[in-house]
């Protein structure tokens, strides 16, 4: 099993990459000529990515507390 520092660094990298994808999806939502169904699907995807990002932060915070 990985040590806490390595796991936290991996979670951080995944979080930052996910934030980039969220920003790109939001930009697409605001700038691309999407039909209503595509907008609905993209909004749902953004919500899911943001929820997952929150869970990554919670997991990293939990592992940080264990390490202390």
PDB file with one MODEL, atoms N, CA, C and O in Angstrom:
MODEL        1
ATOM      1  N   UNK A   1       0.841  -1.186   0.000  1.00  0.00           N
ATOM      2  CA  UNK A   1       0.000   0.000   0.000  1.00  0.00           C
ATOM      3  C   UNK A   1       0.884   1.247   0.000  1.00  0.00           C
ATOM      4  O   UNK A   1       1.957   1.259   0.603  1.00  0.00           O
ATOM      5  N   UNK A   2       0.430   2.266  -0.666  1.00  0.00           N
ATOM      6  CA  UNK A   2       1.189   3.508  -0.760  1.00  0.00           C
ATOM      7  C   UNK A   2       1.171   4.243   0.575  1.00  0.00           C
ATOM      8  O   UNK A   2       0.225   4.136   1.357  1.00  0.00           O
ATOM      9  N   UNK A   3       2.247   4.995   0.813  1.00  0.00           N
ATOM     10  CA  UNK A   3       2.224   5.803   2.019  1.00  0.00           C
ATOM     11  C   UNK A   3       1.316   7.007   1.802  1.00  0.00           C
ATOM     12  O   UNK A   3       0.950   7.321   0.669  1.00  0.00           O
ATOM     13  N   UNK A   4       0.958   7.672   2.879  1.00  0.00           N
ATOM     14  CA  UNK A   4      -0.011   8.770   2.814  1.00  0.00           C
ATOM     15  C   UNK A   4       0.452   9.914   1.933  1.00  0.00           C
ATOM     16  O   UNK A   4      -0.349  10.484   1.193  1.00  0.00           O
ATOM     17  N   UNK A   5       1.730  10.260   1.998  1.00  0.00           N
ATOM     18  CA  UNK A   5       2.225  11.384   1.191  1.00  0.00           C
ATOM     19  C   UNK A   5       2.097  11.093  -0.299  1.00  0.00           C
ATOM     20  O   UNK A   5       1.691  11.965  -1.067  1.00  0.00           O
ATOM     21  N   UNK A   6       2.437   9.885  -0.711  1.00  0.00           N
ATOM     22  CA  UNK A   6       2.332   9.517  -2.125  1.00  0.00           C
ATOM     23  C   UNK A   6       0.874   9.532  -2.572  1.00  0.00           C
ATOM     24  O   UNK A   6       0.559  10.009  -3.663  1.00  0.00           O
ATOM     25  N   UNK A   7      -0.004   9.015  -1.737  1.00  0.00           N
ATOM     26  CA  UNK A   7      -1.425   8.998  -2.067  1.00  0.00           C
ATOM     27  C   UNK A   7      -1.975  10.415  -2.178  1.00  0.00           C
ATOM     28  O   UNK A   7      -2.727  10.719  -3.103  1.00  0.00           O
ATOM     29  N   UNK A   8      -1.608  11.274  -1.249  1.00  0.00           N
ATOM     30  CA  UNK A   8      -2.075  12.661  -1.279  1.00  0.00           C
ATOM     31  C   UNK A   8      -1.578  13.365  -2.533  1.00  0.00           C
ATOM     32  O   UNK A   8      -2.324  14.133  -3.140  1.00  0.00           O
ATOM     33  N   UNK A   9      -0.351  13.123  -2.928  1.00  0.00           N
ATOM     34  CA  UNK A   9       0.179  13.743  -4.150  1.00  0.00           C
ATOM     35  C   UNK A   9      -0.582  13.253  -5.384  1.00  0.00           C
ATOM     36  O   UNK A   9      -0.859  14.037  -6.292  1.00  0.00           O
ATOM     37  N   UNK A  10      -0.917  11.975  -5.420  1.00  0.00           N
ATOM     38  CA  UNK A  10      -1.697  11.445  -6.541  1.00  0.00           C
ATOM     39  C   UNK A  10      -3.104  12.039  -6.567  1.00  0.00           C
ATOM     40  O   UNK A  10      -3.616  12.392  -7.629  1.00  0.00           O
ATOM     41  N   UNK A  11      -3.721  12.147  -5.400  1.00  0.00           N
ATOM     42  CA  UNK A  11      -5.055  12.742  -5.319  1.00  0.00           C
ATOM     43  C   UNK A  11      -5.022  14.204  -5.747  1.00  0.00           C
ATOM     44  O   UNK A  11      -5.938  14.682  -6.417  1.00  0.00           O
ATOM     45  N   UNK A  12      -3.969  14.908  -5.359  1.00  0.00           N
ATOM     46  CA  UNK A  12      -3.815  16.314  -5.741  1.00  0.00           C
ATOM     47  C   UNK A  12      -3.692  16.447  -7.256  1.00  0.00           C
ATOM     48  O   UNK A  12      -4.341  17.298  -7.863  1.00  0.00           O
ATOM     49  N   UNK A  13      -2.871  15.616  -7.854  1.00  0.00           N
ATOM     50  CA  UNK A  13      -2.688  15.662  -9.309  1.00  0.00           C
ATOM     51  C   UNK A  13      -4.000  15.344 -10.030  1.00  0.00           C
ATOM     52  O   UNK A  13      -4.348  15.994 -11.016  1.00  0.00           O
ATOM     53  N   UNK A  14      -4.715  14.351  -9.534  1.00  0.00           N
ATOM     54  CA  UNK A  14      -5.998  13.993 -10.142  1.00  0.00           C
ATOM     55  C   UNK A  14      -7.002  15.135  -9.991  1.00  0.00           C
ATOM     56  O   UNK A  14      -7.756  15.431 -10.918  1.00  0.00           O
ATOM     57  N   UNK A  15      -7.010  15.776  -8.820  1.00  0.00           N
ATOM     58  CA  UNK A  15      -7.907  16.908  -8.574  1.00  0.00           C
ATOM     59  C   UNK A  15      -7.610  18.061  -9.529  1.00  0.00           C
ATOM     60  O   UNK A  15      -8.527  18.644 -10.107  1.00  0.00           O
ATOM     61  N   UNK A  16      -6.343  18.385  -9.694  1.00  0.00           N
ATOM     62  CA  UNK A  16      -5.977  19.496 -10.578  1.00  0.00           C
ATOM     63  C   UNK A  16      -6.346  19.198 -12.029  1.00  0.00           C
ATOM     64  O   UNK A  16      -6.817  20.085 -12.742  1.00  0.00           O
ATOM     65  N   UNK A  17      -6.140  17.976 -12.466  1.00  0.00           N
ATOM     66  CA  UNK A  17      -6.524  17.591 -13.828  1.00  0.00           C
ATOM     67  C   UNK A  17      -8.044  17.665 -13.997  1.00  0.00           C
ATOM     68  O   UNK A  17      -8.541  18.116 -15.029  1.00  0.00           O
ATOM     69  N   UNK A  18      -8.758  17.229 -12.998  1.00  0.00           N
ATOM     70  CA  UNK A  18     -10.216  17.284 -13.042  1.00  0.00           C
ATOM     71  C   UNK A  18     -10.712  18.730 -13.083  1.00  0.00           C
ATOM     72  O   UNK A  18     -11.676  19.035 -13.785  1.00  0.00           O
ATOM     73  N   UNK A  19     -10.064  19.611 -12.341  1.00  0.00           N
ATOM     74  CA  UNK A  19     -10.437  21.030 -12.365  1.00  0.00           C
ATOM     75  C   UNK A  19     -10.265  21.621 -13.764  1.00  0.00           C
ATOM     76  O   UNK A  19     -11.079  22.433 -14.202  1.00  0.00           O
ATOM     77  N   UNK A  20      -9.221  21.218 -14.452  1.00  0.00           N
ATOM     78  CA  UNK A  20      -9.026  21.678 -15.834  1.00  0.00           C
ATOM     79  C   UNK A  20     -10.169  21.199 -16.724  1.00  0.00           C
ATOM     80  O   UNK A  20     -10.691  21.960 -17.539  1.00  0.00           O
ATOM     81  N   UNK A  21     -10.553  19.942 -16.563  1.00  0.00           N
ATOM     82  CA  UNK A  21     -11.637  19.386 -17.374  1.00  0.00           C
ATOM     83  C   UNK A  21     -12.968  20.070 -17.069  1.00  0.00           C
ATOM     84  O   UNK A  21     -13.773  20.300 -17.971  1.00  0.00           O
ATOM     85  N   UNK A  22     -13.195  20.391 -15.802  1.00  0.00           N
ATOM     86  CA  UNK A  22     -14.416  21.103 -15.419  1.00  0.00           C
ATOM     87  C   UNK A  22     -14.442  22.478 -16.069  1.00  0.00           C
ATOM     88  O   UNK A  22     -15.467  22.894 -16.609  1.00  0.00           O
ATOM     89  N   UNK A  23     -13.321  23.180 -16.017  1.00  0.00           N
ATOM     90  CA  UNK A  23     -13.243  24.513 -16.628  1.00  0.00           C
ATOM     91  C   UNK A  23     -13.493  24.436 -18.132  1.00  0.00           C
ATOM     92  O   UNK A  23     -14.194  25.281 -18.688  1.00  0.00           O
ATOM     93  N   UNK A  24     -12.930  23.439 -18.783  1.00  0.00           N
ATOM     94  CA  UNK A  24     -13.133  23.280 -20.228  1.00  0.00           C
ATOM     95  C   UNK A  24     -14.600  22.989 -20.547  1.00  0.00           C
ATOM     96  O   UNK A  24     -15.144  23.510 -21.521  1.00  0.00           O
ATOM     97  N   UNK A  25     -15.229  22.164 -19.732  1.00  0.00           N
ATOM     98  CA  UNK A  25     -16.636  21.828 -19.957  1.00  0.00           C
ATOM     99  C   UNK A  25     -17.529  23.048 -19.739  1.00  0.00           C
ATOM    100  O   UNK A  25     -18.479  23.271 -20.489  1.00  0.00           O
ATOM    101  N   UNK A  26     -17.219  23.835 -18.709  1.00  0.00           N
ATOM    102  CA  UNK A  26     -18.000  25.056 -18.462  1.00  0.00           C
ATOM    103  C   UNK A  26     -17.818  26.054 -19.600  1.00  0.00           C
ATOM    104  O   UNK A  26     -18.773  26.711 -20.014  1.00  0.00           O
ATOM    105  N   UNK A  27     -16.608  26.166 -20.098  1.00  0.00           N
ATOM    106  CA  UNK A  27     -16.344  27.060 -21.227  1.00  0.00           C
ATOM    107  C   UNK A  27     -17.137  26.601 -22.450  1.00  0.00           C
ATOM    108  O   UNK A  27     -17.743  27.413 -23.149  1.00  0.00           O
ATOM    109  N   UNK A  28     -17.125  25.305 -22.697  1.00  0.00           N
ATOM    110  CA  UNK A  28     -17.877  24.756 -23.831  1.00  0.00           C
ATOM    111  C   UNK A  28     -19.369  25.036 -23.674  1.00  0.00           C
ATOM    112  O   UNK A  28     -20.048  25.390 -24.638  1.00  0.00           O
ATOM    113  N   UNK A  29     -19.866  24.875 -22.466  1.00  0.00           N
ATOM    114  CA  UNK A  29     -21.282  25.120 -22.208  1.00  0.00           C
ATOM    115  C   UNK A  29     -21.663  26.563 -22.529  1.00  0.00           C
ATOM    116  O   UNK A  29     -22.745  26.828 -23.055  1.00  0.00           O
ATOM    117  N   UNK A  30     -20.771  27.485 -22.209  1.00  0.00           N
ATOM    118  CA  UNK A  30     -21.046  28.907 -22.427  1.00  0.00           C
ATOM    119  C   UNK A  30     -20.771  29.381 -23.849  1.00  0.00           C
ATOM    120  O   UNK A  30     -21.294  30.418 -24.257  1.00  0.00           O
ATOM    121  N   UNK A  31     -19.976  28.659 -24.601  1.00  0.00           N
ATOM    122  CA  UNK A  31     -19.546  29.185 -25.900  1.00  0.00           C
ATOM    123  C   UNK A  31     -19.984  28.375 -27.114  1.00  0.00           C
ATOM    124  O   UNK A  31     -20.063  28.920 -28.215  1.00  0.00           O
ATOM    125  N   UNK A  32     -20.266  27.105 -26.942  1.00  0.00           N
ATOM    126  CA  UNK A  32     -20.633  26.279 -28.095  1.00  0.00           C
ATOM    127  C   UNK A  32     -22.138  26.306 -28.343  1.00  0.00           C
ATOM    128  O   UNK A  32     -22.926  26.387 -27.401  1.00  0.00           O
ATOM    129  N   UNK A  33     -22.529  26.238 -29.596  1.00  0.00           N
ATOM    130  CA  UNK A  33     -23.958  26.217 -29.926  1.00  0.00           C
ATOM    131  C   UNK A  33     -24.534  24.805 -29.744  1.00  0.00           C
ATOM    132  O   UNK A  33     -24.659  24.048 -30.706  1.00  0.00           O
ATOM    133  N   UNK A  34     -24.875  24.471 -28.520  1.00  0.00           N
ATOM    134  CA  UNK A  34     -25.378  23.136 -28.201  1.00  0.00           C
ATOM    135  C   UNK A  34     -26.901  23.140 -28.158  1.00  0.00           C
ATOM    136  O   UNK A  34     -27.519  24.135 -27.781  1.00  0.00           O
ATOM    137  N   UNK A  35     -27.499  22.015 -28.550  1.00  0.00           N
ATOM    138  CA  UNK A  35     -28.953  21.909 -28.399  1.00  0.00           C
ATOM    139  C   UNK A  35     -29.279  21.653 -26.922  1.00  0.00           C
ATOM    140  O   UNK A  35     -28.380  21.403 -26.118  1.00  0.00           O
ATOM    141  N   UNK A  36     -30.538  21.715 -26.581  1.00  0.00           N
ATOM    142  CA  UNK A  36     -30.943  21.611 -25.173  1.00  0.00           C
ATOM    143  C   UNK A  36     -30.536  20.280 -24.538  1.00  0.00           C
ATOM    144  O   UNK A  36     -30.123  20.251 -23.379  1.00  0.00           O
ATOM    145  N   UNK A  37     -30.647  19.198 -25.273  1.00  0.00           N
ATOM    146  CA  UNK A  37     -30.264  17.884 -24.735  1.00  0.00           C
ATOM    147  C   UNK A  37     -28.765  17.838 -24.447  1.00  0.00           C
ATOM    148  O   UNK A  37     -28.350  17.330 -23.405  1.00  0.00           O
ATOM    149  N   UNK A  38     -27.957  18.362 -25.357  1.00  0.00           N
ATOM    150  CA  UNK A  38     -26.506  18.386 -25.154  1.00  0.00           C
ATOM    151  C   UNK A  38     -26.150  19.253 -23.951  1.00  0.00           C
ATOM    152  O   UNK A  38     -25.266  18.901 -23.170  1.00  0.00           O
ATOM    153  N   UNK A  39     -26.833  20.385 -23.801  1.00  0.00           N
ATOM    154  CA  UNK A  39     -26.593  21.261 -22.644  1.00  0.00           C
ATOM    155  C   UNK A  39     -26.943  20.544 -21.345  1.00  0.00           C
ATOM    156  O   UNK A  39     -26.201  20.611 -20.365  1.00  0.00           O
ATOM    157  N   UNK A  40     -28.078  19.861 -21.353  1.00  0.00           N
ATOM    158  CA  UNK A  40     -28.516  19.126 -20.172  1.00  0.00           C
ATOM    159  C   UNK A  40     -27.498  18.049 -19.798  1.00  0.00           C
ATOM    160  O   UNK A  40     -27.149  17.898 -18.627  1.00  0.00           O
ATOM    161  N   UNK A  41     -27.030  17.312 -20.783  1.00  0.00           N
ATOM    162  CA  UNK A  41     -26.046  16.257 -20.532  1.00  0.00           C
ATOM    163  C   UNK A  41     -24.722  16.828 -20.034  1.00  0.00           C
ATOM    164  O   UNK A  41     -24.105  16.269 -19.128  1.00  0.00           O
ATOM    165  N   UNK A  42     -24.289  17.930 -20.619  1.00  0.00           N
ATOM    166  CA  UNK A  42     -23.028  18.542 -20.204  1.00  0.00           C
ATOM    167  C   UNK A  42     -23.134  19.105 -18.790  1.00  0.00           C
ATOM    168  O   UNK A  42     -22.194  18.988 -18.004  1.00  0.00           O
ATOM    169  N   UNK A  43     -24.264  19.709 -18.465  1.00  0.00           N
ATOM    170  CA  UNK A  43     -24.470  20.211 -17.096  1.00  0.00           C
ATOM    171  C   UNK A  43     -24.418  19.064 -16.092  1.00  0.00           C
ATOM    172  O   UNK A  43     -23.840  19.202 -15.013  1.00  0.00           O
ATOM    173  N   UNK A  44     -25.017  17.940 -16.446  1.00  0.00           N
ATOM    174  CA  UNK A  44     -24.992  16.768 -15.577  1.00  0.00           C
ATOM    175  C   UNK A  44     -23.565  16.246 -15.405  1.00  0.00           C
ATOM    176  O   UNK A  44     -23.159  15.865 -14.307  1.00  0.00           O
ATOM    177  N   UNK A  45     -22.824  16.237 -16.488  1.00  0.00           N
ATOM    178  CA  UNK A  45     -21.434  15.784 -16.428  1.00  0.00           C
ATOM    179  C   UNK A  45     -20.602  16.720 -15.557  1.00  0.00           C
ATOM    180  O   UNK A  45     -19.783  16.259 -14.762  1.00  0.00           O
ATOM    181  N   UNK A  46     -20.803  18.021 -15.699  1.00  0.00           N
ATOM    182  CA  UNK A  46     -20.079  18.997 -14.880  1.00  0.00           C
ATOM    183  C   UNK A  46     -20.404  18.780 -13.410  1.00  0.00           C
ATOM    184  O   UNK A  46     -19.508  18.785 -12.565  1.00  0.00           O
ATOM    185  N   UNK A  47     -21.679  18.590 -13.104  1.00  0.00           N
ATOM    186  CA  UNK A  47     -22.083  18.360 -11.716  1.00  0.00           C
ATOM    187  C   UNK A  47     -21.390  17.108 -11.160  1.00  0.00           C
ATOM    188  O   UNK A  47     -20.907  17.115 -10.028  1.00  0.00           O
ATOM    189  N   UNK A  48     -21.345  16.053 -11.948  1.00  0.00           N
ATOM    190  CA  UNK A  48     -20.697  14.812 -11.510  1.00  0.00           C
ATOM    191  C   UNK A  48     -19.201  15.009 -11.281  1.00  0.00           C
ATOM    192  O   UNK A  48     -18.647  14.512 -10.301  1.00  0.00           O
ATOM    193  N   UNK A  49     -18.556  15.730 -12.182  1.00  0.00           N
ATOM    194  CA  UNK A  49     -17.117  15.985 -12.021  1.00  0.00           C
ATOM    195  C   UNK A  49     -16.853  16.834 -10.783  1.00  0.00           C
ATOM    196  O   UNK A  49     -15.891  16.585 -10.057  1.00  0.00           O
ATOM    197  N   UNK A  50     -17.700  17.837 -10.534  1.00  0.00           N
ATOM    198  CA  UNK A  50     -17.526  18.675  -9.348  1.00  0.00           C
ATOM    199  C   UNK A  50     -17.746  17.872  -8.071  1.00  0.00           C
ATOM    200  O   UNK A  50     -17.046  18.078  -7.079  1.00  0.00           O
ATOM    201  N   UNK A  51     -18.708  16.967  -8.090  1.00  0.00           N
ATOM    202  CA  UNK A  51     -18.950  16.099  -6.934  1.00  0.00           C
ATOM    203  C   UNK A  51     -17.748  15.201  -6.671  1.00  0.00           C
ATOM    204  O   UNK A  51     -17.338  15.018  -5.524  1.00  0.00           O
ATOM    205  N   UNK A  52     -17.194  14.650  -7.727  1.00  0.00           N
ATOM    206  CA  UNK A  52     -16.015  13.794  -7.590  1.00  0.00           C
ATOM    207  C   UNK A  52     -14.819  14.598  -7.082  1.00  0.00           C
ATOM    208  O   UNK A  52     -14.044  14.106  -6.263  1.00  0.00           O
ATOM    209  N   UNK A  53     -14.667  15.825  -7.562  1.00  0.00           N
ATOM    210  CA  UNK A  53     -13.571  16.680  -7.096  1.00  0.00           C
ATOM    211  C   UNK A  53     -13.693  16.931  -5.594  1.00  0.00           C
ATOM    212  O   UNK A  53     -12.695  16.925  -4.873  1.00  0.00           O
ATOM    213  N   UNK A  54     -14.911  17.150  -5.134  1.00  0.00           N
ATOM    214  CA  UNK A  54     -15.147  17.349  -3.702  1.00  0.00           C
ATOM    215  C   UNK A  54     -14.734  16.110  -2.916  1.00  0.00           C
ATOM    216  O   UNK A  54     -14.129  16.220  -1.850  1.00  0.00           O
ATOM    217  N   UNK A  55     -15.054  14.947  -3.435  1.00  0.00           N
ATOM    218  CA  UNK A  55     -14.681  13.698  -2.759  1.00  0.00           C
ATOM    219  C   UNK A  55     -13.164  13.502  -2.734  1.00  0.00           C
ATOM    220  O   UNK A  55     -12.624  12.976  -1.760  1.00  0.00           O
ATOM    221  N   UNK A  56     -12.486  13.914  -3.781  1.00  0.00           N
ATOM    222  CA  UNK A  56     -11.022  13.825  -3.787  1.00  0.00           C
ATOM    223  C   UNK A  56     -10.424  14.677  -2.669  1.00  0.00           C
ATOM    224  O   UNK A  56      -9.502  14.247  -1.976  1.00  0.00           O
ATOM    225  N   UNK A  57     -10.957  15.885  -2.499  1.00  0.00           N
ATOM    226  CA  UNK A  57     -10.473  16.774  -1.436  1.00  0.00           C
ATOM    227  C   UNK A  57     -10.762  16.157  -0.069  1.00  0.00           C
ATOM    228  O   UNK A  57      -9.908  16.180   0.817  1.00  0.00           O
ATOM    229  N   UNK A  58     -11.954  15.612   0.100  1.00  0.00           N
ATOM    230  CA  UNK A  58     -12.300  14.970   1.372  1.00  0.00           C
ATOM    231  C   UNK A  58     -11.361  13.810   1.667  1.00  0.00           C
ATOM    232  O   UNK A  58     -10.912  13.639   2.800  1.00  0.00           O
ATOM    233  N   UNK A  59     -11.069  13.024   0.661  1.00  0.00           N
ATOM    234  CA  UNK A  59     -10.172  11.876   0.851  1.00  0.00           C
ATOM    235  C   UNK A  59      -8.768  12.338   1.218  1.00  0.00           C
ATOM    236  O   UNK A  59      -8.154  11.781   2.127  1.00  0.00           O
ATOM    237  N   UNK A  60      -8.255  13.346   0.523  1.00  0.00           N
ATOM    238  CA  UNK A  60      -6.918  13.858   0.824  1.00  0.00           C
ATOM    239  C   UNK A  60      -6.879  14.454   2.227  1.00  0.00           C
ATOM    240  O   UNK A  60      -5.907  14.263   2.958  1.00  0.00           O
ATOM    241  N   UNK A  61      -7.925  15.171   2.602  1.00  0.00           N
ATOM    242  CA  UNK A  61      -7.987  15.764   3.945  1.00  0.00           C
ATOM    243  C   UNK A  61      -8.007  14.680   5.011  1.00  0.00           C
ATOM    244  O   UNK A  61      -7.358  14.808   6.049  1.00  0.00           O
ATOM    245  N   UNK A  62      -8.744  13.626   4.757  1.00  0.00           N
ATOM    246  CA  UNK A  62      -8.816  12.510   5.701  1.00  0.00           C
ATOM    247  C   UNK A  62      -7.444  11.855   5.860  1.00  0.00           C
ATOM    248  O   UNK A  62      -7.014  11.577   6.979  1.00  0.00           O
ATOM    249  N   UNK A  63      -6.763  11.612   4.752  1.00  0.00           N
ATOM    250  CA  UNK A  63      -5.443  10.987   4.814  1.00  0.00           C
ATOM    251  C   UNK A  63      -4.427  11.895   5.492  1.00  0.00           C
ATOM    252  O   UNK A  63      -3.510  11.409   6.155  1.00  0.00           O
ATOM    253  N   UNK A  64      -4.577  13.203   5.337  1.00  0.00           N
ATOM    254  CA  UNK A  64      -3.680  14.145   6.003  1.00  0.00           C
ATOM    255  C   UNK A  64      -3.868  14.072   7.511  1.00  0.00           C
ATOM    256  O   UNK A  64      -2.892  14.112   8.260  1.00  0.00           O
ATOM    257  N   UNK A  65      -5.109  13.965   7.961  1.00  0.00           N
ATOM    258  CA  UNK A  65      -5.394  13.885   9.400  1.00  0.00           C
ATOM    259  C   UNK A  65      -4.840  12.601   9.996  1.00  0.00           C
ATOM    260  O   UNK A  65      -4.355  12.602  11.127  1.00  0.00           O
ATOM    261  N   UNK A  66      -4.907  11.511   9.249  1.00  0.00           N
ATOM    262  CA  UNK A  66      -4.375  10.229   9.726  1.00  0.00           C
ATOM    263  C   UNK A  66      -2.866  10.324   9.903  1.00  0.00           C
ATOM    264  O   UNK A  66      -2.302   9.750  10.835  1.00  0.00           O
ATOM    265  N   UNK A  67      -2.220  11.055   9.002  1.00  0.00           N
ATOM    266  CA  UNK A  67      -0.765  11.174   9.020  1.00  0.00           C
ATOM    267  C   UNK A  67      -0.268  11.961  10.229  1.00  0.00           C
ATOM    268  O   UNK A  67       0.827  11.702  10.729  1.00  0.00           O
ATOM    269  N   UNK A  68      -1.069  12.928  10.706  1.00  0.00           N
ATOM    270  CA  UNK A  68      -0.652  13.784  11.840  1.00  0.00           C
ATOM    271  C   UNK A  68      -0.489  13.042  13.116  1.00  0.00           C
ATOM    272  O   UNK A  68      -0.145  13.638  14.137  1.00  0.00           O
TER     273      UNK A  68
ENDMDL
END
